[in-house]
Each structure stands twice: as structure tokens, then as C-alpha cells.
Amino acid sequence: MAEPTRTSKDSEDVKAEEVARTPPSALTDYVNRLSAEHRMLIALKVQLYGGSWEPMLDDLRNRLAGQPYIFKLANRIQDDIERIEEMKRFESKHGVDLADHVELP
């Protein structure tokens, strides 16, 4: 029996093509511009949240709303949320995990 023929690209193919079009220096430049606060959030993502941004964002938003949360972060909760969302967008756009490119403590 013949193998089915794909007539359109799946999301993994599209994502791989986007990553392939990303200049190699874009990741290095982005990582080099990360502030100490950004790097701390990446370390916390790996060490406390299993490498996922979502539980960390949930904790921060719950804290802002006065609901239970797991880990007490700095007083700059809204700033941290914005930093995380920016890094999530970068990771998604470039198909990377910044924790693989930032030296963790």
C-alpha cells in the first residue's frame, strides 16, 4: 500500500522553517541583552516550575489577585509578568528554550 501524500505543511514544518530563517546571531543577541531579572526568572522557571512558564505566570497572577500562590517572588510582580511574556514570545517565535542558552546558577 502506498504511503499517504502530504499536501500541506503541518505546524512543526512551519515552525522549523521559521527557526531556519532566524539569523544565528538573533538568539545570541537576545540572550546577551537579558537583564539580571530576566535571567533570574529563567532560573526559577527551570528550578521551581519544571521548565514551564505557565505555572509561574499563574503564581504571579494569583498573587496579584490575592489568591493562593506557590512561590513568593520579588515585589515587581507586574514587571516579572511582562518579562516572562516577552521571553515566552521570543521562545515561541524562535523555537528555543532560553534556559538552554543562559548560564543558570
Phi and psi restraints in degrees (range 20) as a CNS / XPLOR table:
assign (resid 1 and name C) (resid 2 and name N)
       (resid 2 and name CA) (resid 2 and name C) 1.0 -77.5 20.0 2
assign (resid 2 and name N) (resid 2 and name CA)
       (resid 2 and name C) (resid 3 and name N) 1.0 147.5 20.0 2
assign (resid 2 and name C) (resid 3 and name N)
       (resid 3 and name CA) (resid 3 and name C) 1.0 -70.9 20.0 2
assign (resid 3 and name N) (resid 3 and name CA)
       (resid 3 and name C) (resid 4 and name N) 1.0 143.6 20.0 2
assign (resid 3 and name C) (resid 4 and name N)
       (resid 4 and name CA) (resid 4 and name C) 1.0 -64.0 20.0 2
assign (resid 4 and name N) (resid 4 and name CA)
       (resid 4 and name C) (resid 5 and name N) 1.0 144.0 20.0 2
assign (resid 4 and name C) (resid 5 and name N)
       (resid 5 and name CA) (resid 5 and name C) 1.0 -95.3 20.0 2
assign (resid 5 and name N) (resid 5 and name CA)
       (resid 5 and name C) (resid 6 and name N) 1.0 130.2 20.0 2
assign (resid 5 and name C) (resid 6 and name N)
       (resid 6 and name CA) (resid 6 and name C) 1.0 -82.4 20.0 2
assign (resid 6 and name N) (resid 6 and name CA)
       (resid 6 and name C) (resid 7 and name N) 1.0 132.3 20.0 2
assign (resid 6 and name C) (resid 7 and name N)
       (resid 7 and name CA) (resid 7 and name C) 1.0 -106.8 20.0 2
assign (resid 7 and name N) (resid 7 and name CA)
       (resid 7 and name C) (resid 8 and name N) 1.0 -10.9 20.0 2
assign (resid 7 and name C) (resid 8 and name N)
       (resid 8 and name CA) (resid 8 and name C) 1.0 -141.3 20.0 2
assign (resid 8 and name N) (resid 8 and name CA)
       (resid 8 and name C) (resid 9 and name N) 1.0 161.4 20.0 2
assign (resid 8 and name C) (resid 9 and name N)
       (resid 9 and name CA) (resid 9 and name C) 1.0 -80.0 20.0 2
assign (resid 9 and name N) (resid 9 and name CA)
       (resid 9 and name C) (resid 10 and name N) 1.0 140.8 20.0 2
assign (resid 9 and name C) (resid 10 and name N)
       (resid 10 and name CA) (resid 10 and name C) 1.0 -88.2 20.0 2
assign (resid 10 and name N) (resid 10 and name CA)
       (resid 10 and name C) (resid 11 and name N) 1.0 172.8 20.0 2
assign (resid 10 and name C) (resid 11 and name N)
       (resid 11 and name CA) (resid 11 and name C) 1.0 -62.5 20.0 2
assign (resid 11 and name N) (resid 11 and name CA)
       (resid 11 and name C) (resid 12 and name N) 1.0 -31.5 20.0 2
assign (resid 11 and name C) (resid 12 and name N)
       (resid 12 and name CA) (resid 12 and name C) 1.0 -66.8 20.0 2
assign (resid 12 and name N) (resid 12 and name CA)
       (resid 12 and name C) (resid 13 and name N) 1.0 -38.5 20.0 2
assign (resid 12 and name C) (resid 13 and name N)
       (resid 13 and name CA) (resid 13 and name C) 1.0 -64.0 20.0 2
assign (resid 13 and name N) (resid 13 and name CA)
       (resid 13 and name C) (resid 14 and name N) 1.0 -43.9 20.0 2
assign (resid 13 and name C) (resid 14 and name N)
       (resid 14 and name CA) (resid 14 and name C) 1.0 -63.5 20.0 2
assign (resid 14 and name N) (resid 14 and name CA)
       (resid 14 and name C) (resid 15 and name N) 1.0 -44.9 20.0 2
assign (resid 14 and name C) (resid 15 and name N)
       (resid 15 and name CA) (resid 15 and name C) 1.0 -62.8 20.0 2
assign (resid 15 and name N) (resid 15 and name CA)
       (resid 15 and name C) (resid 16 and name N) 1.0 -42.6 20.0 2
assign (resid 15 and name C) (resid 16 and name N)
       (resid 16 and name CA) (resid 16 and name C) 1.0 -61.6 20.0 2
assign (resid 16 and name N) (resid 16 and name CA)
       (resid 16 and name C) (resid 17 and name N) 1.0 -39.9 20.0 2
assign (resid 16 and name C) (resid 17 and name N)
       (resid 17 and name CA) (resid 17 and name C) 1.0 -65.8 20.0 2
assign (resid 17 and name N) (resid 17 and name CA)
       (resid 17 and name C) (resid 18 and name N) 1.0 -39.0 20.0 2
assign (resid 17 and name C) (resid 18 and name N)
       (resid 18 and name CA) (resid 18 and name C) 1.0 -63.3 20.0 2
assign (resid 18 and name N) (resid 18 and name CA)
       (resid 18 and name C) (resid 19 and name N) 1.0 -42.6 20.0 2
assign (resid 18 and name C) (resid 19 and name N)
       (resid 19 and name CA) (resid 19 and name C) 1.0 -64.2 20.0 2
assign (resid 19 and name N) (resid 19 and name CA)
       (resid 19 and name C) (resid 20 and name N) 1.0 -41.0 20.0 2
assign (resid 19 and name C) (resid 20 and name N)
       (resid 20 and name CA) (resid 20 and name C) 1.0 -63.5 20.0 2
assign (resid 20 and name N) (resid 20 and name CA)
       (resid 20 and name C) (resid 21 and name N) 1.0 -30.2 20.0 2
assign (resid 20 and name C) (resid 21 and name N)
       (resid 21 and name CA) (resid 21 and name C) 1.0 -80.9 20.0 2
assign (resid 21 and name N) (resid 21 and name CA)
       (resid 21 and name C) (resid 22 and name N) 1.0 -14.1 20.0 2
assign (resid 21 and name C) (resid 22 and name N)
       (resid 22 and name CA) (resid 22 and name C) 1.0 -72.2 20.0 2
assign (resid 22 and name N) (resid 22 and name CA)
       (resid 22 and name C) (resid 23 and name N) 1.0 124.9 20.0 2
assign (resid 22 and name C) (resid 23 and name N)
       (resid 23 and name CA) (resid 23 and name C) 1.0 -58.3 20.0 2
assign (resid 23 and name N) (resid 23 and name CA)
       (resid 23 and name C) (resid 24 and name N) 1.0 137.7 20.0 2
assign (resid 23 and name C) (resid 24 and name N)
       (resid 24 and name CA) (resid 24 and name C) 1.0 -55.8 20.0 2
assign (resid 24 and name N) (resid 24 and name CA)
       (resid 24 and name C) (resid 25 and name N) 1.0 -30.0 20.0 2
assign (resid 24 and name C) (resid 25 and name N)
       (resid 25 and name CA) (resid 25 and name C) 1.0 -77.7 20.0 2
assign (resid 25 and name N) (resid 25 and name CA)
       (resid 25 and name C) (resid 26 and name N) 1.0 -14.8 20.0 2
assign (resid 25 and name C) (resid 26 and name N)
       (resid 26 and name CA) (resid 26 and name C) 1.0 -61.2 20.0 2
assign (resid 26 and name N) (resid 26 and name CA)
       (resid 26 and name C) (resid 27 and name N) 1.0 -43.8 20.0 2
assign (resid 26 and name C) (resid 27 and name N)
       (resid 27 and name CA) (resid 27 and name C) 1.0 -66.5 20.0 2
assign (resid 27 and name N) (resid 27 and name CA)
       (resid 27 and name C) (resid 28 and name N) 1.0 -47.7 20.0 2
assign (resid 27 and name C) (resid 28 and name N)
       (resid 28 and name CA) (resid 28 and name C) 1.0 -59.9 20.0 2
assign (resid 28 and name N) (resid 28 and name CA)
       (resid 28 and name C) (resid 29 and name N) 1.0 -44.7 20.0 2
assign (resid 28 and name C) (resid 29 and name N)
       (resid 29 and name CA) (resid 29 and name C) 1.0 -61.8 20.0 2
assign (resid 29 and name N) (resid 29 and name CA)
       (resid 29 and name C) (resid 30 and name N) 1.0 -43.9 20.0 2
assign (resid 29 and name C) (resid 30 and name N)
       (resid 30 and name CA) (resid 30 and name C) 1.0 -63.4 20.0 2
assign (resid 30 and name N) (resid 30 and name CA)
       (resid 30 and name C) (resid 31 and name N) 1.0 -48.2 20.0 2
assign (resid 30 and name C) (resid 31 and name N)
       (resid 31 and name CA) (resid 31 and name C) 1.0 -61.6 20.0 2
assign (resid 31 and name N) (resid 31 and name CA)
       (resid 31 and name C) (resid 32 and name N) 1.0 -41.7 20.0 2
assign (resid 31 and name C) (resid 32 and name N)
       (resid 32 and name CA) (resid 32 and name C) 1.0 -64.8 20.0 2
assign (resid 32 and name N) (resid 32 and name CA)
       (resid 32 and name C) (resid 33 and name N) 1.0 -25.6 20.0 2
assign (resid 32 and name C) (resid 33 and name N)
       (resid 33 and name CA) (resid 33 and name C) 1.0 -88.3 20.0 2
assign (resid 33 and name N) (resid 33 and name CA)
       (resid 33 and name C) (resid 34 and name N) 1.0 -6.2 20.0 2
assign (resid 33 and name C) (resid 34 and name N)
       (resid 34 and name CA) (resid 34 and name C) 1.0 -64.3 20.0 2
assign (resid 34 and name N) (resid 34 and name CA)
       (resid 34 and name C) (resid 35 and name N) 1.0 133.5 20.0 2
assign (resid 34 and name C) (resid 35 and name N)
       (resid 35 and name CA) (resid 35 and name C) 1.0 -76.8 20.0 2
assign (resid 35 and name N) (resid 35 and name CA)
       (resid 35 and name C) (resid 36 and name N) 1.0 170.6 20.0 2
assign (resid 35 and name C) (resid 36 and name N)
       (resid 36 and name CA) (resid 36 and name C) 1.0 -59.8 20.0 2
assign (resid 36 and name N) (resid 36 and name CA)
       (resid 36 and name C) (resid 37 and name N) 1.0 -36.0 20.0 2
assign (resid 36 and name C) (resid 37 and name N)
       (resid 37 and name CA) (resid 37 and name C) 1.0 -65.8 20.0 2
assign (resid 37 and name N) (resid 37 and name CA)
       (resid 37 and name C) (resid 38 and name N) 1.0 -41.4 20.0 2
assign (resid 37 and name C) (resid 38 and name N)
       (resid 38 and name CA) (resid 38 and name C) 1.0 -61.2 20.0 2
assign (resid 38 and name N) (resid 38 and name CA)
       (resid 38 and name C) (resid 39 and name N) 1.0 -46.4 20.0 2
assign (resid 38 and name C) (resid 39 and name N)
       (resid 39 and name CA) (resid 39 and name C) 1.0 -63.5 20.0 2
assign (resid 39 and name N) (resid 39 and name CA)
       (resid 39 and name C) (resid 40 and name N) 1.0 -37.3 20.0 2
assign (resid 39 and name C) (resid 40 and name N)
       (resid 40 and name CA) (resid 40 and name C) 1.0 -62.6 20.0 2
assign (resid 40 and name N) (resid 40 and name CA)
       (resid 40 and name C) (resid 41 and name N) 1.0 -42.3 20.0 2
assign (resid 40 and name C) (resid 41 and name N)
       (resid 41 and name CA) (resid 41 and name C) 1.0 -63.9 20.0 2
assign (resid 41 and name N) (resid 41 and name CA)
       (resid 41 and name C) (resid 42 and name N) 1.0 -38.0 20.0 2
assign (resid 41 and name C) (resid 42 and name N)
       (resid 42 and name CA) (resid 42 and name C) 1.0 -63.8 20.0 2
assign (resid 42 and name N) (resid 42 and name CA)
       (resid 42 and name C) (resid 43 and name N) 1.0 -44.4 20.0 2
assign (resid 42 and name C) (resid 43 and name N)
       (resid 43 and name CA) (resid 43 and name C) 1.0 -61.5 20.0 2
assign (resid 43 and name N) (resid 43 and name CA)
       (resid 43 and name C) (resid 44 and name N) 1.0 -43.6 20.0 2
assign (resid 43 and name C) (resid 44 and name N)
       (resid 44 and name CA) (resid 44 and name C) 1.0 -64.1 20.0 2
assign (resid 44 and name N) (resid 44 and name CA)
       (resid 44 and name C) (resid 45 and name N) 1.0 -37.9 20.0 2
assign (resid 44 and name C) (resid 45 and name N)
       (resid 45 and name CA) (resid 45 and name C) 1.0 -57.0 20.0 2
assign (resid 45 and name N) (resid 45 and name CA)
       (resid 45 and name C) (resid 46 and name N) 1.0 -45.5 20.0 2
assign (resid 45 and name C) (resid 46 and name N)
       (resid 46 and name CA) (resid 46 and name C) 1.0 -72.3 20.0 2
assign (resid 46 and name N) (resid 46 and name CA)
       (resid 46 and name C) (resid 47 and name N) 1.0 -48.1 20.0 2
assign (resid 46 and name C) (resid 47 and name N)
       (resid 47 and name CA) (resid 47 and name C) 1.0 -78.7 20.0 2
assign (resid 47 and name N) (resid 47 and name CA)
       (resid 47 and name C) (resid 48 and name N) 1.0 -33.0 20.0 2
assign (resid 47 and name C) (resid 48 and name N)
       (resid 48 and name CA) (resid 48 and name C) 1.0 -112.8 20.0 2
assign (resid 48 and name N) (resid 48 and name CA)
       (resid 48 and name C) (resid 49 and name N) 1.0 -20.5 20.0 2
assign (resid 48 and name C) (resid 49 and name N)
       (resid 49 and name CA) (resid 49 and name C) 1.0 -122.5 20.0 2
assign (resid 49 and name N) (resid 49 and name CA)
       (resid 49 and name C) (resid 50 and name N) 1.0 22.6 20.0 2
assign (resid 49 and name C) (resid 50 and name N)
       (resid 50 and name CA) (resid 50 and name C) 1.0 61.3 20.0 2
assign (resid 50 and name N) (resid 50 and name CA)
       (resid 50 and name C) (resid 51 and name N) 1.0 26.5 20.0 2
assign (resid 50 and name C) (resid 51 and name N)
       (resid 51 and name CA) (resid 51 and name C) 1.0 81.1 20.0 2
assign (resid 51 and name N) (resid 51 and name CA)
       (resid 51 and name C) (resid 52 and name N) 1.0 11.7 20.0 2
assign (resid 51 and name C) (resid 52 and name N)
       (resid 52 and name CA) (resid 52 and name C) 1.0 -116.0 20.0 2
assign (resid 52 and name N) (resid 52 and name CA)
       (resid 52 and name C) (resid 53 and name N) 1.0 138.3 20.0 2
assign (resid 52 and name C) (resid 53 and name N)
       (resid 53 and name CA) (resid 53 and name C) 1.0 -75.9 20.0 2
assign (resid 53 and name N) (resid 53 and name CA)
       (resid 53 and name C) (resid 54 and name N) 1.0 -33.3 20.0 2
assign (resid 53 and name C) (resid 54 and name N)
       (resid 54 and name CA) (resid 54 and name C) 1.0 -58.4 20.0 2
assign (resid 54 and name N) (resid 54 and name CA)
       (resid 54 and name C) (resid 55 and name N) 1.0 -48.6 20.0 2
assign (resid 54 and name C) (resid 55 and name N)
       (resid 55 and name CA) (resid 55 and name C) 1.0 -63.4 20.0 2
assign (resid 55 and name N) (resid 55 and name CA)
       (resid 55 and name C) (resid 56 and name N) 1.0 -31.3 20.0 2
assign (resid 55 and name C) (resid 56 and name N)
       (resid 56 and name CA) (resid 56 and name C) 1.0 -68.5 20.0 2
assign (resid 56 and name N) (resid 56 and name CA)
       (resid 56 and name C) (resid 57 and name N) 1.0 -44.8 20.0 2
assign (resid 56 and name C) (resid 57 and name N)
       (resid 57 and name CA) (resid 57 and name C) 1.0 -62.2 20.0 2
assign (resid 57 and name N) (resid 57 and name CA)
       (resid 57 and name C) (resid 58 and name N) 1.0 -40.8 20.0 2
assign (resid 57 and name C) (resid 58 and name N)
       (resid 58 and name CA) (resid 58 and name C) 1.0 -59.0 20.0 2
assign (resid 58 and name N) (resid 58 and name CA)
       (resid 58 and name C) (resid 59 and name N) 1.0 -44.7 20.0 2
assign (resid 58 and name C) (resid 59 and name N)
       (resid 59 and name CA) (resid 59 and name C) 1.0 -58.6 20.0 2
assign (resid 59 and name N) (resid 59 and name CA)
       (resid 59 and name C) (resid 60 and name N) 1.0 -47.0 20.0 2
assign (resid 59 and name C) (resid 60 and name N)
       (resid 60 and name CA) (resid 60 and name C) 1.0 -64.8 20.0 2
assign (resid 60 and name N) (resid 60 and name CA)
       (resid 60 and name C) (resid 61 and name N) 1.0 -44.3 20.0 2
assign (resid 60 and name C) (resid 61 and name N)
       (resid 61 and name CA) (resid 61 and name C) 1.0 -66.3 20.0 2
assign (resid 61 and name N) (resid 61 and name CA)
       (resid 61 and name C) (resid 62 and name N) 1.0 -38.1 20.0 2
assign (resid 61 and name C) (resid 62 and name N)
       (resid 62 and name CA) (resid 62 and name C) 1.0 -63.6 20.0 2
assign (resid 62 and name N) (resid 62 and name CA)
       (resid 62 and name C) (resid 63 and name N) 1.0 -40.3 20.0 2
assign (resid 62 and name C) (resid 63 and name N)
       (resid 63 and name CA) (resid 63 and name C) 1.0 -63.1 20.0 2
assign (resid 63 and name N) (resid 63 and name CA)
       (resid 63 and name C) (resid 64 and name N) 1.0 -43.5 20.0 2
assign (resid 63 and name C) (resid 64 and name N)
       (resid 64 and name CA) (resid 64 and name C) 1.0 -61.5 20.0 2
assign (resid 64 and name N) (resid 64 and name CA)
       (resid 64 and name C) (resid 65 and name N) 1.0 -35.7 20.0 2
assign (resid 64 and name C) (resid 65 and name N)
       (resid 65 and name CA) (resid 65 and name C) 1.0 -85.5 20.0 2
assign (resid 65 and name N) (resid 65 and name CA)
       (resid 65 and name C) (resid 66 and name N) 1.0 -0.1 20.0 2
assign (resid 65 and name C) (resid 66 and name N)
       (resid 66 and name CA) (resid 66 and name C) 1.0 76.8 20.0 2
assign (resid 66 and name N) (resid 66 and name CA)
       (resid 66 and name C) (resid 67 and name N) 1.0 17.2 20.0 2
assign (resid 66 and name C) (resid 67 and name N)
       (resid 67 and name CA) (resid 67 and name C) 1.0 -94.9 20.0 2
assign (resid 67 and name N) (resid 67 and name CA)
       (resid 67 and name C) (resid 68 and name N) 1.0 168.0 20.0 2
assign (resid 67 and name C) (resid 68 and name N)
       (resid 68 and name CA) (resid 68 and name C) 1.0 -60.9 20.0 2
assign (resid 68 and name N) (resid 68 and name CA)
       (resid 68 and name C) (resid 69 and name N) 1.0 145.8 20.0 2
assign (resid 68 and name C) (resid 69 and name N)
       (resid 69 and name CA) (resid 69 and name C) 1.0 -142.8 20.0 2
assign (resid 69 and name N) (resid 69 and name CA)
       (resid 69 and name C) (resid 70 and name N) 1.0 162.8 20.0 2
assign (resid 69 and name C) (resid 70 and name N)
       (resid 70 and name CA) (resid 70 and name C) 1.0 -87.0 20.0 2
assign (resid 70 and name N) (resid 70 and name CA)
       (resid 70 and name C) (resid 71 and name N) 1.0 -49.4 20.0 2
assign (resid 70 and name C) (resid 71 and name N)
       (resid 71 and name CA) (resid 71 and name C) 1.0 -128.2 20.0 2
assign (resid 71 and name N) (resid 71 and name CA)
       (resid 71 and name C) (resid 72 and name N) 1.0 134.2 20.0 2
assign (resid 71 and name C) (resid 72 and name N)
       (resid 72 and name CA) (resid 72 and name C) 1.0 -85.4 20.0 2
assign (resid 72 and name N) (resid 72 and name CA)
       (resid 72 and name C) (resid 73 and name N) 1.0 115.0 20.0 2
assign (resid 72 and name C) (resid 73 and name N)
       (resid 73 and name CA) (resid 73 and name C) 1.0 -100.1 20.0 2
assign (resid 73 and name N) (resid 73 and name CA)
       (resid 73 and name C) (resid 74 and name N) 1.0 -171.6 20.0 2
assign (resid 73 and name C) (resid 74 and name N)
       (resid 74 and name CA) (resid 74 and name C) 1.0 -63.5 20.0 2
assign (resid 74 and name N) (resid 74 and name CA)
       (resid 74 and name C) (resid 75 and name N) 1.0 169.1 20.0 2
assign (resid 74 and name C) (resid 75 and name N)
       (resid 75 and name CA) (resid 75 and name C) 1.0 -70.2 20.0 2
assign (resid 75 and name N) (resid 75 and name CA)
       (resid 75 and name C) (resid 76 and name N) 1.0 -11.8 20.0 2
assign (resid 75 and name C) (resid 76 and name N)
       (resid 76 and name CA) (resid 76 and name C) 1.0 -89.4 20.0 2
assign (resid 76 and name N) (resid 76 and name CA)
       (resid 76 and name C) (resid 77 and name N) 1.0 55.1 20.0 2
assign (resid 76 and name C) (resid 77 and name N)
       (resid 77 and name CA) (resid 77 and name C) 1.0 -59.5 20.0 2
assign (resid 77 and name N) (resid 77 and name CA)
       (resid 77 and name C) (resid 78 and name N) 1.0 -49.1 20.0 2
assign (resid 77 and name C) (resid 78 and name N)
       (resid 78 and name CA) (resid 78 and name C) 1.0 -62.9 20.0 2
assign (resid 78 and name N) (resid 78 and name CA)
       (resid 78 and name C) (resid 79 and name N) 1.0 -39.4 20.0 2
assign (resid 78 and name C) (resid 79 and name N)
       (resid 79 and name CA) (resid 79 and name C) 1.0 -62.2 20.0 2
assign (resid 79 and name N) (resid 79 and name CA)
       (resid 79 and name C) (resid 80 and name N) 1.0 -42.1 20.0 2
assign (resid 79 and name C) (resid 80 and name N)
       (resid 80 and name CA) (resid 80 and name C) 1.0 -63.9 20.0 2
assign (resid 80 and name N) (resid 80 and name CA)
       (resid 80 and name C) (resid 81 and name N) 1.0 -40.5 20.0 2
assign (resid 80 and name C) (resid 81 and name N)
       (resid 81 and name CA) (resid 81 and name C) 1.0 -60.7 20.0 2
assign (resid 81 and name N) (resid 81 and name CA)
       (resid 81 and name C) (resid 82 and name N) 1.0 -44.8 20.0 2
assign (resid 81 and name C) (resid 82 and name N)
       (resid 82 and name CA) (resid 82 and name C) 1.0 -63.6 20.0 2
assign (resid 82 and name N) (resid 82 and name CA)
       (resid 82 and name C) (resid 83 and name N) 1.0 -41.3 20.0 2
assign (resid 82 and name C) (resid 83 and name N)
       (resid 83 and name CA) (resid 83 and name C) 1.0 -61.6 20.0 2
assign (resid 83 and name N) (resid 83 and name CA)
       (resid 83 and name C) (resid 84 and name N) 1.0 -45.6 20.0 2
assign (resid 83 and name C) (resid 84 and name N)
       (resid 84 and name CA) (resid 84 and name C) 1.0 -62.5 20.0 2
assign (resid 84 and name N) (resid 84 and name CA)
       (resid 84 and name C) (resid 85 and name N) 1.0 -46.0 20.0 2
assign (resid 84 and name C) (resid 85 and name N)
       (resid 85 and name CA) (resid 85 and name C) 1.0 -62.6 20.0 2
assign (resid 85 and name N) (resid 85 and name CA)
       (resid 85 and name C) (resid 86 and name N) 1.0 -37.7 20.0 2
assign (resid 85 and name C) (resid 86 and name N)
       (resid 86 and name CA) (resid 86 and name C) 1.0 -63.7 20.0 2
assign (resid 86 and name N) (resid 86 and name CA)
       (resid 86 and name C) (resid 87 and name N) 1.0 -45.8 20.0 2
assign (resid 86 and name C) (resid 87 and name N)
       (resid 87 and name CA) (resid 87 and name C) 1.0 -67.7 20.0 2
assign (resid 87 and name N) (resid 87 and name CA)
       (resid 87 and name C) (resid 88 and name N) 1.0 -36.4 20.0 2
assign (resid 87 and name C) (resid 88 and name N)
       (resid 88 and name CA) (resid 88 and name C) 1.0 -60.2 20.0 2
assign (resid 88 and name N) (resid 88 and name CA)
       (resid 88 and name C) (resid 89 and name N) 1.0 -44.3 20.0 2
assign (resid 88 and name C) (resid 89 and name N)
       (resid 89 and name CA) (resid 89 and name C) 1.0 -61.2 20.0 2
assign (resid 89 and name N) (resid 89 and name CA)
       (resid 89 and name C) (resid 90 and name N) 1.0 -44.0 20.0 2
assign (resid 89 and name C) (resid 90 and name N)
       (resid 90 and name CA) (resid 90 and name C) 1.0 -62.0 20.0 2
assign (resid 90 and name N) (resid 90 and name CA)
       (resid 90 and name C) (resid 91 and name N) 1.0 -46.9 20.0 2
assign (resid 90 and name C) (resid 91 and name N)
       (resid 91 and name CA) (resid 91 and name C) 1.0 -59.4 20.0 2
assign (resid 91 and name N) (resid 91 and name CA)
       (resid 91 and name C) (resid 92 and name N) 1.0 -44.4 20.0 2
assign (resid 91 and name C) (resid 92 and name N)
       (resid 92 and name CA) (resid 92 and name C) 1.0 -65.5 20.0 2
assign (resid 92 and name N) (resid 92 and name CA)
       (resid 92 and name C) (resid 93 and name N) 1.0 -45.8 20.0 2
assign (resid 92 and name C) (resid 93 and name N)
       (resid 93 and name CA) (resid 93 and name C) 1.0 -62.9 20.0 2
assign (resid 93 and name N) (resid 93 and name CA)
       (resid 93 and name C) (resid 94 and name N) 1.0 -38.2 20.0 2
assign (resid 93 and name C) (resid 94 and name N)
       (resid 94 and name CA) (resid 94 and name C) 1.0 -103.3 20.0 2
assign (resid 94 and name N) (resid 94 and name CA)
       (resid 94 and name C) (resid 95 and name N) 1.0 -1.0 20.0 2
assign (resid 94 and name C) (resid 95 and name N)
       (resid 95 and name CA) (resid 95 and name C) 1.0 63.6 20.0 2
assign (resid 95 and name N) (resid 95 and name CA)
       (resid 95 and name C) (resid 96 and name N) 1.0 39.5 20.0 2
assign (resid 95 and name C) (resid 96 and name N)
       (resid 96 and name CA) (resid 96 and name C) 1.0 -128.4 20.0 2
assign (resid 96 and name N) (resid 96 and name CA)
       (resid 96 and name C) (resid 97 and name N) 1.0 164.5 20.0 2
assign (resid 96 and name C) (resid 97 and name N)
       (resid 97 and name CA) (resid 97 and name C) 1.0 -114.1 20.0 2
assign (resid 97 and name N) (resid 97 and name CA)
       (resid 97 and name C) (resid 98 and name N) 1.0 114.8 20.0 2
assign (resid 97 and name C) (resid 98 and name N)
       (resid 98 and name CA) (resid 98 and name C) 1.0 -59.2 20.0 2
assign (resid 98 and name N) (resid 98 and name CA)
       (resid 98 and name C) (resid 99 and name N) 1.0 -26.1 20.0 2
assign (resid 98 and name C) (resid 99 and name N)
       (resid 99 and name CA) (resid 99 and name C) 1.0 -62.0 20.0 2
assign (resid 99 and name N) (resid 99 and name CA)
       (resid 99 and name C) (resid 100 and name N) 1.0 -23.3 20.0 2
assign (resid 99 and name C) (resid 100 and name N)
       (resid 100 and name CA) (resid 100 and name C) 1.0 -78.4 20.0 2
assign (resid 100 and name N) (resid 100 and name CA)
       (resid 100 and name C) (resid 101 and name N) 1.0 -9.3 20.0 2
assign (resid 100 and name C) (resid 101 and name N)
       (resid 101 and name CA) (resid 101 and name C) 1.0 -124.1 20.0 2
assign (resid 101 and name N) (resid 101 and name CA)
       (resid 101 and name C) (resid 102 and name N) 1.0 2.3 20.0 2
assign (resid 101 and name C) (resid 102 and name N)
       (resid 102 and name CA) (resid 102 and name C) 1.0 -119.0 20.0 2
assign (resid 102 and name N) (resid 102 and name CA)
       (resid 102 and name C) (resid 103 and name N) 1.0 133.3 20.0 2
assign (resid 102 and name C) (resid 103 and name N)
       (resid 103 and name CA) (resid 103 and name C) 1.0 -69.9 20.0 2
assign (resid 103 and name N) (resid 103 and name CA)
       (resid 103 and name C) (resid 104 and name N) 1.0 121.1 20.0 2
assign (resid 103 and name C) (resid 104 and name N)
       (resid 104 and name CA) (resid 104 and name C) 1.0 -94.7 20.0 2
assign (resid 104 and name N) (resid 104 and name CA)
       (resid 104 and name C) (resid 105 and name N) 1.0 146.7 20.0 2
